[in-house]
Amino acid sequence: MSRGIRLCSPLILQLSSVPNELIVRGWRKKLQRAFFPSNKALPDIELMPEMDTLFTSIEESQGITRLHIYTKIRKIMHHIHTRLEAKDVPRNSEFHFCTRAGKLLEKWVDEILDAEGSCTSSESARSPTTGIQ
């Protein structure tokens, strides 16, 4: 009895979408540098229009939800949403970064739960002893 690799496994997803992974990692790095500078200062007001464009790109991205977990962008969004106070984020009243980060987190959780449901339903259709459909 041989065990097959699940199509939903992280390894398969990583190997099949390396260019997208690099894009998402780049997004995470930009967000982290802008909202959490290494000198522990407040975010730079001059970067906020660029961050608005970046948020828009992330919001419009499709089909790379699982990469959001593996590249830790989800963690950065969580920190933007929960750890930063709206008054400490420059131009937040204009761009609504904290609120948008929360909405993205909700969207990703819903998409991940839907994807996991499809993985478990396809696995449950297999015979428990042989693993064959």
SVG drawing of the C-alpha trace seen along z (x, -y; Angstrom):
<svg xmlns="http://www.w3.org/2000/svg" viewBox="-17 -62 34 64">
<polyline fill="none" stroke="black" stroke-width="0.4" points="0.0,0.0 1.7,-3.2 0.7,-6.6 0.2,-9.3 0.9,-13.0 -2.2,-15.0 -2.9,-17.6 -3.6,-20.1 -0.2,-19.6 1.9,-22.7 4.8,-21.2 2.7,-20.8 1.3,-24.3 4.7,-25.7 6.3,-24.0 3.4,-24.9 3.4,-28.6 7.0,-29.8 6.6,-33.1 3.5,-34.0 5.3,-33.1 8.0,-35.6 5.4,-38.3 3.6,-37.7 6.9,-37.6 7.8,-41.0 4.4,-42.4 5.1,-41.2 8.5,-42.7 7.2,-46.1 4.4,-46.1 6.7,-45.2 9.3,-47.8 6.6,-50.5 4.4,-49.8 7.0,-48.4 10.3,-50.2 13.4,-48.7 14.1,-51.9 10.7,-51.4 9.5,-54.8 6.0,-55.5 5.4,-54.6 6.6,-57.2 3.9,-59.4 5.5,-59.5 5.1,-55.8 1.4,-55.7 0.2,-56.4 2.5,-53.5 1.1,-51.3 -2.4,-52.2 -1.5,-50.9 0.0,-47.8 -3.1,-47.1 -5.2,-47.5 -3.0,-44.9 -3.3,-42.5 -7.1,-43.0 -7.4,-42.3 -5.2,-39.3 -6.8,-35.9 -5.8,-32.3 -2.9,-32.7 -4.7,-32.6 -2.6,-29.7 0.6,-31.6 -0.6,-34.3 -0.1,-31.8 3.2,-30.4 4.8,-33.8 3.6,-35.3 1.9,-38.2 -1.1,-37.1 0.8,-37.8 1.8,-41.3 -1.8,-42.0 -2.9,-40.8 -0.4,-43.2 -1.5,-46.1 -5.1,-45.3 -4.7,-44.6 -1.4,-46.1 -1.3,-49.5 -3.7,-52.1 -5.4,-54.0 -4.1,-57.3 -0.5,-56.1 -0.8,-55.2 -0.3,-58.2 -3.2,-59.0 -5.2,-56.0 -8.3,-58.2 -7.8,-58.5 -6.6,-55.0 -8.2,-52.9 -5.2,-50.5 -6.2,-49.0 -9.8,-48.2 -8.6,-46.9 -6.1,-44.6 -9.0,-43.2 -11.1,-42.6 -8.3,-40.8 -7.8,-38.5 -11.5,-37.7 -11.5,-37.0 -8.4,-34.8 -9.8,-32.7 -13.1,-32.2 -11.1,-31.1 -8.9,-28.8 -11.8,-27.1 -13.5,-26.7 -10.3,-25.2 -9.8,-22.9 -13.4,-21.7 -12.8,-20.7 -9.6,-18.8 -11.3,-16.9 -14.4,-16.1 -12.2,-14.7 -10.2,-12.7 -13.4,-11.4 -14.6,-10.0 -11.6,-7.6 -11.8,-4.2 -10.4,-4.3 -8.4,-1.2 -6.9,-1.5 -7.0,-5.3 -8.5,-4.6 -11.6,-6.4"/>
</svg>
